[in-house]
Amino acid sequence: MKNTILKIVFVAALAVVAGVTAYNAQNKEELSDLALENIEALAGDESGTNTSWSCRGSVNRCHAK
């Protein structure tokens, strides 16, 4: 009985150590402030703007008015 409980505790401890090791091994990259500002600037133009586009020519050259 004691031997079985000891095996279960050992396996559980091993699983916890493996889980913590795998969690800590993950790459946790954080974006720089400049990258976050660029993302916000790009996303800001997607909502609430009334940009009209003009496309002319056979190769569809478009520009904002």
C-alpha positions in Angstrom: 0.0 0.0 0.0 2.8 2.4 1.0 4.7 1.5 -2.1 1.7 2.3 -4.4 1.1 5.7 -2.8 4.8 6.5 -3.1 4.7 5.7 -6.8 1.7 7.9 -7.3 3.3 10.8 -5.5 6.5 10.4 -7.5 4.6 10.4 -10.8 2.6 13.4 -9.8 5.7 15.4 -8.7 7.4 14.4 -12.0 4.4 15.6 -14.0 4.4 19.0 -12.1 8.1 19.5 -12.7 7.7 18.7 -16.4 4.7 21.1 -16.7 6.6 23.9 -15.0 9.7 23.3 -17.2 7.6 23.3 -20.4 5.8 26.5 -19.3 9.0 28.3 -18.5 10.6 27.2 -21.8 8.0 29.0 -23.9 9.3 32.1 -25.8 7.5 35.1 -24.4 8.4 37.9 -26.8 7.1 41.3 -26.0 6.8 44.0 -28.7 8.8 47.2 -28.3 7.1 50.5 -27.8 7.8 51.5 -31.4 6.3 48.3 -32.8 3.1 48.8 -30.6 2.9 52.4 -31.8 3.2 51.3 -35.4 0.4 48.7 -34.9 -1.9 51.3 -33.3 -1.2 53.8 -36.2 -2.0 51.2 -38.8 -5.1 50.0 -37.1 -6.3 53.6 -36.5 -6.9 54.2 -40.2 -9.3 51.2 -40.5 -12.2 52.7 -38.6 -14.1 55.9 -39.0 -12.2 57.4 -42.0 -13.9 58.4 -45.2 -11.0 57.9 -47.7 -12.0 57.8 -51.3 -9.8 56.0 -53.8 -9.2 56.7 -57.4 -8.1 53.8 -59.7 -7.2 54.5 -63.3 -5.4 52.6 -66.1 -5.1 49.1 -67.1 -2.8 48.1 -64.2 -5.2 49.6 -61.6 -3.0 52.3 -60.2 -4.9 53.5 -57.2 -4.3 56.5 -54.9 -6.2 58.1 -52.1 -8.0 61.4 -52.8 
